[in-house]
Amino acid sequence: MYTLTNLLFSVSLVVYVTVNVMMAAVRWGHKCASYAAHMDYYFPAWRTLIYCALSNLVLLPAVFMPNDTDALIQLRLMLILSSPYLCAVMMFSYFGRVLKVTWWKKPIYILSFPYALLSGFLVVLVIIPGTQLQLGELLFAVVFYCTCMLAAAYLVCFVLAFRMIALELQRFSEENYSNPDDFPKQYAQEILWIPVLHLIMSWSMAINGAMWAFSFGFLILSALGVVFLLGALSPHRAIEVEQLEAGEVPVEPEPEPVPAKTEPVPEGVELLSAERKEEILALIRHEVENENAYLDNHLTLASLSRRCGMNRTYVSIVLSERLGGFFNYINQCRLAHVDSYRAANPKSDLGEAVLASGFSNRQSYYNARKRLK
């Protein structure tokens, strides 16, 4: 007989599974006409999202058997196993494809097989009579050991995926890059907390094992799923459809070598005299404004320092003190160039002026204009 506690548990689990099925259905069926032809670009992980969302169907046995010890054991083991695996797969699949790295694929593919095998085995042990986990302590010990070993491997993958995204966010610091490449920086910052909270909640529920913990936890996970789905409905890639179809996708630059230091790195700002700062300022202005360095849509602080023949630290100090910082200065020049370009070419459209002024795309132009004007 269902008690109120059991009923709340079953309802919360049904809500969680339903939200995941809806996520899969929406991602499968929601294809805006303008983006449908380029789903793999604008929604790099749409297939992976469907797979991960539907994977939660293996939790359903506990809905119908809330009083069954084996069903609850299966549920707890699957929470320990699936959260780091599914979160790592989602992060790698989306951001790995955005960054065009492939090193993550082989370990994920290899670890997906034992995940599917063990999760299916756990479901069979619960729903088929005569094969329950209670048949023997040795069987349970083997299953539990395999689950923990796999969960540890998935946790390593989770940490690696999180680290990859965090490092990329750091690399795209606006003080080093004047025109960030096609990387959804804002989206990454907004959703990076979701897999962390998902892992914490799932493992907390599995360790606690109480009905109230499951009821509360599944409702929280359902809310996280809704937030994630709403954020994933719109594409977060910078290149617009027209540019993509015209082949106007910026080529990603090769990692820049560490610039040779022409002077020793200063220990502090006080080592630069006012006269020295004026000399560096003149060099910067010459390269940026006279030599039009800002038209390089991959201009970085390091490359500008090399063009000036100066130490990067010196250039950074002067930019911060005299010109408002690297990002602000370069993009102010670009914004001014957009206006002058359109004035000189009345028949040109905004997209043409933006690309001719050093912006990699119109979204970069809009972001810079919003921030600086």
Secondary structure, DSSP 8 states (H G I E B T S, - for coil): ---HHHHHHHHHHHHHHHHHHHHHHHHHH---HHHHTTHHHHSTTHHHHHHHHHHGGGGTHHHH-TT-HHHHHHHHHHHHHHHHHHHHHHHIIIIIHHTT--TTHHHHHHHHHHHHHHHHHHHHHHHSTT--GGG-HHHHHHHHHHHHHHHHHHHHHHHHHHHHHHHHHHHT-TTTBSS--S--HHHHHHHTHHHHHHHHHHHHHHHH--HHHHHHHHHHHHHHHHHHHHHHSS---SS-HHHHHTT--------------SS---SSGGGS-HHHHHHHHHHHHIIIIIS-GGG-TT-BHHHHHHHHTS-HHHHHHHHHHHSS-HHHHHHHHHHHHHHHHHHH-TT--HHHHHHHTT-SSHHHHHHHHHHH-
